[in-house]
Amino acid sequence: MEKIEDMVKLIAGACEDEKAIDVTVLNVHELTVLVDYFVIASGRSIIQVRSIVEHVEKILEEVGIVPLRRAGHGEGKWVVLDYGSIMVHVFRQEEREYYNLENLWGDAQVMQWEIEEAARP
C-alpha cells in the first residue's frame, strides 16, 4: 500500500461493499498520538457488523495487511480493528448512536474517501 490514505479508502470502500451505514473517516492525527485515522461504520444487526469486519479483514489480507489487534468480534455490537495508524470501529447502529464517536472527536477533520472501482484490488 503506497499511502496511508489509500489504505483508509480501501477500508472505507470495503465497509460500503457490505452495505455499512454512514461510513465516516476522521483524521485525528492532530488530536492524538495513538492513531492518524478512525474509520467508523455501522450495521443494522450483529450479523451485518461481523460481515463488515470480516470483509474489511479479507480485503486488506489480499494486499498483505493484517490487523495488529481485534476486539469485540464475539459480541458483535462494537468491533475494533487496529491497523496501527488506522483504527476501524464497526458498530451496531444502536451502539454507534450511544457512544457517538463523531461527537467525541468533533474537532477531527472528516476525510472524503470515495474511490473508483478500478482502484480496489
C-alpha positions in Angstrom: 0.0 0.0 0.0 1.6 3.3 -1.1 0.0 5.7 1.3 -2.0 5.5 4.5 -4.8 7.5 2.7 -5.1 4.7 0.2 -5.5 2.2 2.9 -8.1 4.3 4.6 -10.0 4.5 1.3 -9.7 0.7 0.8 -11.1 0.1 4.3 -14.0 2.6 3.9 -14.8 1.1 0.5 -14.8 -2.4 2.0 -17.3 -1.3 4.6 -19.5 0.1 1.9 -19.3 -3.1 -0.1 -21.1 -4.8 2.8 -23.8 -2.0 2.9 -22.4 -0.4 6.1 -24.4 2.6 7.2 -22.8 6.1 7.2 -19.2 5.2 6.7 -17.2 8.1 8.1 -13.4 8.8 8.1 -12.0 11.1 10.7 -8.4 12.4 10.5 -7.4 12.5 14.2 -3.7 13.0 13.6 -3.6 16.4 15.2 -5.7 15.3 18.2 -4.0 12.1 19.4 -0.6 10.4 19.1 -2.3 6.9 19.1 -3.6 6.8 15.5 -4.0 9.0 12.4 -7.4 8.0 11.2 -10.7 6.5 12.5 -12.9 4.7 10.0 -16.3 4.5 11.6 -19.2 2.4 10.2 -22.3 0.7 11.4 -24.6 -2.2 10.6 -28.2 -2.9 11.3 -27.5 -6.1 13.1 -24.8 -8.1 14.9 -24.6 -10.3 11.8 -24.0 -7.4 9.5 -21.4 -5.9 11.8 -19.5 -9.2 11.7 -19.9 -9.4 8.0 -18.5 -5.8 7.5 -15.5 -6.6 9.8 -14.7 -9.9 8.1 -14.9 -8.2 4.6 -12.5 -5.5 5.7 -10.1 -8.1 7.0 -10.4 -10.1 3.8 -9.8 -7.1 1.5 -6.7 -6.0 3.5 -5.3 -9.5 3.7 -5.4 -9.6 -0.1 -2.8 -6.8 -0.1 -0.8 -8.4 2.8 -2.1 -6.3 5.7 -3.5 -7.9 8.9 -4.8 -6.2 12.0 -2.5 -5.8 15.0 -5.4 -6.4 17.3 -9.1 -7.2 17.0 -11.7 -6.6 19.8 -15.4 -7.2 20.2 -16.0 -9.6 17.4 -17.5 -12.2 19.7 -20.2 -9.9 20.9 -20.6 -8.1 17.6 -22.0 -4.8 18.9 -18.8 -2.8 18.6 -15.8 -4.3 16.8 -12.5 -2.6 16.7 -9.7 -3.4 14.2 -6.3 -1.9 15.0 -4.2 -1.4 11.9 -1.6 0.8 13.6 -2.2 4.3 12.2 -5.8 3.4 11.4 -8.4 2.3 13.9 -11.6 0.8 12.4 -14.8 1.0 14.5 -17.8 -1.0 13.3 -20.9 -0.6 15.5 -24.4 -1.9 15.6 -26.4 1.2 14.9 -27.7 1.5 18.5 -24.2 1.4 20.0 -22.9 3.9 17.5 -25.6 6.4 18.4 -24.9 5.8 22.1 -21.1 6.2 22.0 -21.2 8.9 19.3 -17.5 8.9 18.5 -18.0 11.6 15.8 -19.2 13.9 18.6 -16.5 12.8 21.0 -13.8 13.6 18.3 -15.8 16.6 17.0 -12.6 18.6 16.3 -11.3 15.9 13.8 -11.4 16.7 10.1 -13.8 14.5 8.1 -12.0 13.0 5.2 -13.6 12.4 1.8 -12.8 8.8 0.9 -14.7 7.7 -2.2 -12.6 5.7 -4.6 -13.1 4.4 -8.1 -13.8 0.7 -8.5 -10.6 0.3 -10.5 -8.5 1.3 -7.5 -9.7 -1.8 -5.5 -7.6 -5.0 -5.6 
